[in-house]
Amino acid sequence: MHHLNIPDMTCGHCSTAVEKAVKAVDPSSRLTVNLEAKTASIDSEVGSDAFIVAIREAGYQASLETS
């Protein structure tokens, strides 16, 4: 499970763009986007770096969530 911070995500359009970016990397991934917390949790065998790159290419900053 990957937990990402996406601070630029501010609206429904943003969360949809993030979802599309994630699904482009791994269509079978399970994804939960929390717009209020500005996070995404991704259950996938694909490494987190691939999702971070895809989200950045969609126009949003993304980084691994730290505890």
C-alpha positions as CSV (number, residue, x, y, z in Angstrom):
1,M,0.0,0.0,0.0
2,H,1.3,3.4,-1.0
3,H,0.3,6.6,0.8
4,L,0.9,9.8,-1.1
5,N,0.6,13.4,-0.2
6,I,-0.8,15.5,-3.0
7,P,-0.9,19.1,-1.7
8,D,-2.1,20.7,-5.0
9,M,-5.3,18.6,-5.0
10,T,-8.1,21.1,-4.1
11,C,-11.3,20.0,-6.0
12,G,-13.2,17.1,-7.6
13,H,-11.5,17.8,-10.9
14,C,-8.1,17.4,-9.2
15,S,-9.0,14.1,-7.6
16,T,-10.4,12.8,-10.9
17,A,-7.1,13.7,-12.6
18,V,-5.1,11.9,-9.9
19,E,-7.3,8.9,-10.2
20,K,-6.8,8.8,-14.0
21,A,-3.1,9.1,-13.6
22,V,-3.0,6.2,-11.1
23,K,-5.2,4.0,-13.3
24,A,-3.0,4.7,-16.3
25,V,-0.1,3.2,-14.4
26,D,-2.0,0.2,-13.0
27,P,-5.6,-0.2,-14.1
28,S,-6.2,-2.9,-11.5
29,S,-5.0,-0.8,-8.6
30,R,-7.3,-0.1,-5.7
31,L,-7.3,3.7,-5.0
32,T,-8.7,5.8,-2.2
33,V,-8.5,9.6,-2.7
34,N,-9.1,11.8,0.4
35,L,-9.6,15.3,-1.0
36,E,-9.9,16.9,2.4
37,A,-6.6,15.4,3.6
38,K,-5.0,15.8,0.2
39,T,-3.8,12.2,0.1
40,A,-4.2,9.1,-2.0
41,S,-3.8,5.5,-0.8
42,I,-2.9,3.1,-3.6
43,D,-3.0,-0.7,-3.3
44,S,-0.8,-2.0,-6.1
45,E,2.2,-4.2,-6.8
46,V,3.7,-1.3,-8.9
47,G,6.3,0.8,-7.1
48,S,5.3,4.2,-5.6
49,D,7.8,6.1,-7.8
50,A,5.7,5.2,-10.9
51,F,2.6,6.7,-9.4
52,I,4.5,9.8,-8.2
53,V,5.8,10.4,-11.7
54,A,2.3,9.9,-13.3
55,I,0.7,12.3,-10.9
56,R,3.4,14.9,-11.4
57,E,2.9,14.5,-15.2
58,A,-0.8,15.2,-14.6
59,G,0.2,18.5,-13.0
60,Y,0.2,17.8,-9.3
61,Q,3.0,17.6,-6.8
62,A,3.1,14.2,-5.1
63,S,5.3,12.6,-2.4
64,L,5.3,9.7,-0.1
65,E,3.4,10.4,3.1
66,T,5.7,10.3,6.1
67,S,4.5,9.4,9.6
